[in-house]
Amino acid sequence: MIYVNTKDQDMEYDKDKVDELVLALLYLTTHEQGTRAWKGMDWAAMNRLYEKGYIGNPKSKAKSVMLTQEGAQLSEELFKKHFGLSS
C-alpha cells in the first residue's frame, strides 16, 4: 500500500490495483497491432509496469511506449475484464 495526498487528507491505496487498471486503459490507446500505446498515464504507475516487464522503458522522448508480448496480451484481458459488457 502507498499513500496519496489528496487535498487535505492522506488516502491509502493499492498500487497493484492501480497498475492493473493503468495497463487495462493502455489497451484503449494501442496502435501498431497492439504493440504500442500512448503513455499519458501516471509516471509512477508506468515505471512500475516497466519494472514488472509489461512495457518498455517509458523514460524516452517518444509519446508512446512499447508493450511486451505479455503486456499486450494482459492489457487486452484486463480491459475486457474491467470494462467489457456482459452478453
C-alpha positions in Angstrom: 0.0 0.0 0.0 1.1 3.5 -0.6 -0.3 6.9 0.4 -1.5 9.7 -1.8 -2.0 13.2 -0.5 -5.4 14.4 -1.8 -6.1 18.0 -0.8 -6.0 17.9 3.0 -6.1 14.2 3.8 -4.0 11.2 3.0 -5.6 8.3 1.2 -4.1 4.8 1.3 -4.4 2.8 -1.9 -3.3 -0.4 -3.5 -0.7 0.4 -6.2 -1.1 -3.1 -7.7 -4.8 -2.4 -8.4 -3.8 1.0 -9.9 -1.2 -0.7 -12.1 -3.8 -3.3 -13.3 -6.2 -0.5 -14.3 -3.5 1.6 -16.0 -2.4 -1.5 -18.0 -6.1 -2.1 -18.9 -6.5 1.5 -20.0 -3.4 1.4 -22.2 -5.3 -1.0 -24.3 -7.6 1.9 -25.4 -4.7 3.7 -27.0 -2.8 0.8 -28.6 -1.7 1.0 -32.2 0.7 -0.8 -34.5 -1.2 -4.1 -33.9 -1.4 -3.6 -30.2 2.3 -3.3 -29.6 2.5 0.4 -28.8 0.3 2.7 -26.6 0.2 6.4 -25.8 1.9 6.9 -22.4 -0.3 9.6 -20.9 -0.7 7.8 -17.6 0.8 8.4 -14.2 4.6 8.2 -14.4 4.9 6.2 -11.2 2.5 3.5 -12.4 4.2 3.4 -15.8 7.6 2.9 -14.1 6.1 0.0 -12.1 4.7 -1.6 -15.3 8.1 -1.3 -16.8 9.7 -2.9 -13.7 7.1 -5.8 -14.0 8.1 -6.3 -17.6 4.8 -5.3 -19.2 6.1 -2.3 -21.1 9.3 -0.9 -22.5 11.1 1.9 -20.7 8.7 4.9 -20.5 11.6 7.3 -20.0 12.1 8.4 -23.5 11.1 11.3 -25.8 8.6 9.1 -27.7 5.0 9.8 -27.0 4.2 6.1 -26.9 5.6 3.1 -25.1 6.2 -0.4 -26.4 4.2 -3.2 -24.8 5.9 -6.5 -24.3 4.1 -9.5 -25.7 2.9 -10.4 -22.2 1.9 -6.8 -21.5 -0.1 -6.5 -24.7 -2.0 -9.7 -24.0 -2.6 -8.9 -20.4 -3.7 -5.3 -21.3 -6.4 -6.7 -23.5 -7.5 -9.3 -21.0 -7.7 -6.7 -18.2 -9.6 -4.2 -20.4 -12.2 -6.8 -21.2 -12.4 -7.9 -17.5 -12.9 -4.4 -16.1 -14.7 -2.6 -18.9 -16.3 -5.2 -21.2 -20.0 -5.6 -21.4 -21.5 -8.9 -20.5 -23.7 -10.6 -23.1 
